[in-house]
Amino acid sequence: MEQVIANGLYLGAQYALIALGLTLIFALMNVLNFAHGQMYVLGGFVTYTIYGQLGLPFVLALACSALTLAIVGALVEKFLFRPVIKRSAREESTMLLAAAIAFLMDAIILILFGEKQRGVPKIINGVFVSDSLVMPYDRILVGVIAIAMIASFMAYMQYSRTGRAMRALAQDRVAAQLMGVNVDRYSMIGFALGALLAGVVGGLLVTITGVNSGIGGPISIKAFLMVMIGGAGVVGGAIAGGFILGMMESVGLNVLREFGDVTYLVIFVLLMVFLSLRPNGLMGKPWG
C-alpha cells in the first residue's frame, strides 16, 4: 500500500503542475488550450537538447525549457488568441484555433526532432529501498521539485501584485478592467505562465519517461481529465484533480494489471459517473 500511495503522490504532483497551467489559461481567457500537451512535449525536447545532447547542467536546461515555453505562450496569446477573441464573438473560434495550434506544433516538433523516443541521463542515481517501498532517487527529486513548484505558484498567485491582478481577471474580467487592470497584459502573462508550467513538467519528466513527438495529445487529454475532476478554472481544483488522477492511475496499475491494460477504461467510466453527479467538478462553477 505504501508503494501505491508513493507512486500516486509522485504522479499527482506532475499531473497537478500540468493541470495548473491549463486551468490558469481557461480561468483568465475562457480558452481551452488544446495545445497544452504539445507545449509539454516541446519543453521535454528543449531539456533533451540542452541536457542530453549538449551536456549542460540539468538546472540550466530546465530553466531554458521554462523560458522557451513562456515566450512561446506569450507569442501565441498576443498574435493568435488575442486577435481572434477581439474579432469573434463565438467561443468555437478559439477552440478551433487551439486545435489548429496543436496540430501545427505536432508537425513542427516532428520535423525538428523526429518520431523516435528520446531520453536523457538520470539526474541522480540510486534507489531508496525499505521494507514496503522502492523509489528511485530521481523520482523522489522530481516529485519534490514539482511540489515546490506548486507551492511557489500558489504563493505567487496569492501574494504578488501580478497574481492578484490575474485572480481579479479570473473572477470578473469587466470589473477588473474598470479597476485599472491591463487585461491584455495580464492575459499574456497568464498564458505565458501556463505554458511555462507545461514546459517545466516536460523538462522534469523527460528524465524519467523520455519524450516523443506523439504524446502531446494524450497529455492534453489527461490535463482535461484533471480539470473536469477539479472544476474548470479553479486553481485548487486543478491541484486536487491532478492528485486524484495520479492516485487513481497508481491504484489501477497495481490492482487491475492482471486484467490487462484497462486502467484508463475504468477511470473514464468512473469519470462519467462522477460528472453525471457533479457536472461542474469538485470545486467548479457552471460555465458561461
N, C-alpha and C positions, 0 to 999 in steps of 0.2 A: 504493500500500500504506500509506503514512504517513497518508493521509486516512482509510482504513478503520480503522486502529488508533486514530487520534484520535477518530473517531466512536464506536468501540466502547468506549473508555475513558470518554468523556462519558456515553454511555447506561448503562454499567455502574455508574458512580458513583451515578446516580439510582436505578437498579434495586436496588442494594445497600442504599440507605437504606430503600427500601420494604420489602424482604425482612427487614431487621433488625427493624423493628417487628413484623412478623408472626411471625417466629421467636421473638422475645422473649416474646410473649404465649403462644405454644404451649409454650415451654420451662417457663414459670412455672406455667401453669394447665392444660396439656394441652387447650387450646381452639383450634380452627381458626376464626379470626375472619373469617368470610365478608364482614363489613362493612368490611374494611380498605381496599378500593378506594373505598368511599363516604366514608371518613374523609379519604382523599387528595383527593377531589373537594371536600369541604367546606372543607378547607384552601385549595384553589385559589380557591374563591369568597370566602373571607374576605379573602385577599390582593387579589383583584379589587375587592372593595368598598372596602377601605381605601386601596389604592394607585391603582387605576384610576378609581374613582368619586369618592372624597373628595379625592384628590390628596395624601395624606400620604406621608411618606418610605417607600421600599420596606422598609428595615430595620424600621421600626415595624410595617408591615403583616405582614412575615414573623414578627416576634415575637408579634403578635396571633394569627396563624394557629396558631403553635405552642402558645400558651397556651390558645386556644379548644379545640383538639383534645385537649390534655392534660386539660382539665376534662371534656369530653365522654367521654373514655376512662375517667376516674376514676368518673364517674357511671354509665356503662354497667356497669363491673365491680361497683361496690358495690350497685346496685339491681336489676341484671338477672342477670349471670352468677353472682355470689356466692350468692344465694338458690337458684338452680337447681342449682349444684354441690353445695350442702349438702343439698338435699332429694331429689335424684335420683341414683341410682347408675348410671344409663345414660348413656354418653357421647353417645348420639344426641340427648339433650335439649339439650345445649349447642350441638350442630351446628344443630339446628332453631331454637334461639334466635338464633344468629348469623345464619342465613339470614333470619329474621324482621326482625332489626335492619337488615340490608342493604336489604330491601325498604322498610322504614319510612323509612330515611334517603334512599333514592332518591325516595320520594314527597315528603318534606319539602323536599329540595333542588329538586325540580321545581316545587313550589308557590312557593317563595321566589324562585327565580332563573329559572324558565322553562327551555325546552329549547334556546335558541339558544346557539351557540358564543360564549364571552366571551374577550376578550383584554385585555391591558394594554400601556402603552407600554414600550419597551425600557428596561432599567435602565442600559444603557451602549451607545453607538453605535459603529460602526466594525467593520472586518473585518481579521483578521490574514491576510496573504497571503504565501506563499513559493512556491518552485518546485514543491513537491509537496503543499502543504497550504493549504486555505482554511477558516478557522474564525472565525465572528463572535465579537467580544469578549464579548458577553453569554453565549454558551455556555461560553466559557472560564471566565468568572467563576462561573457556576452550577456547573460541574464542580469548580472549586477549592473553593467553599463546601461542596459535597456531600462531597468528600474530607475536608475539615476536620471536618465533622460526624461522619463515620465514625470518624476518629481520636479525636475528643473522646468519642464514645460508648464506644469501646474502652477509653480511659483511665479513663473514669468507672466502667465495669463492673469494671475490673481493680483500681483503687486506692481508690475511695471505699468507705465503710462500707456505704452503700446498695447499691452494685454488688456487693460481696462477699456481702451478705445475699441478693440476688436470684440470684447464682450458686449459693449454697448451696441455695436453694429448688429451682432447676432440677436440681441433682444428686440431691438426696434430700429430698423435702418433709418426711417424718416426722422424719428426723434433724435437719434444720434447726429444726423446731418444738421438738424436745426440747432443743436447744441455746439456746433462748430467742428465736428469730427470730419476730417477729409475722407470721404467714402472711398474714392478711387485709390488713394494712397494706402489706406489700411486694408482694403480688399487685396491689393497687390502684395502687401506684406503678409497677410494671412495665407494667400495662395502659395507664396514662396516658402513660408514656414511649413505648410502642409507637405509640399514637395520635399523640403529638407528632411522632414521626419521619414518619408519614404526612402530617401537616399541613404540615411543613416542605417535604417534596418537592412536595406540591401547590402550595404557595406559590412554590417555585422554578420549577416547570415551567409555571405559568400565564404566566410572562413569555416563554416560548419557544413553546409549542404551544397556549396557551389552555386553556380548560376548558369542559366542558358537562356537563349532568346525566346523560348516558347512558354515561359512560366508567368508572363505578365497577366494573361487572362485569368488563370487560376488564383493568383494572388489577389486580383481585383474582386473576384467572387468571394473569397474569404473575407476581404475587407467589408464588402457589402453585408455579408452574414453577420459580422460583428456589429455593424451599425444598426441593423434591423433588430438584433437581440437587445442592444442597449438603448436604442432610441435615436433617431436621426437628429443630428445637430447638437447632441448633448455630450459634452466632454467626459463627464463621469460615466455616462452610458457607454461610450466607446471603450473606456478602460475596463468596465465591467464585462462588456461583450467580448473583449479580447481574452480576458482570463477565463471566462465561461467556455468559449470555444476551445481554448488551449486545454482546459481540463477535460472537456468532452472528447477531444481528439486523443488525449493521453489515455483516458479510460477505455475508449473504443478500441484503440490499437492493442491494448493489453487484454481486454475482456473478449473482444469479438474476433481476434485474429484466427481462431480455429474455424470460423465460418467464412474465411476469405476476406477480400478487401471490401468490406461492407460498412466501414466506419462512417463514411460520409453519406451513405444511403440512410443510415439510422439517424444521423444528425439532421439531414434535410427533412425527414419525416417528423422528428421532434420539433423542428423549427416551424413547420406548417401547423402543427397542433398548437404550439406556443403563440404564433401570430394570429391564429383564429380566436384565441382567448385574450391576447393583449396586442392588438394590431399596431400600436404605437411603440412597442418595445417596453423595456423595464422603466425607463425614465423619460421617454419621448412624449411629445405633444402632437396633436393632429397636424398634418402637413397643410400648407396653404394659409 
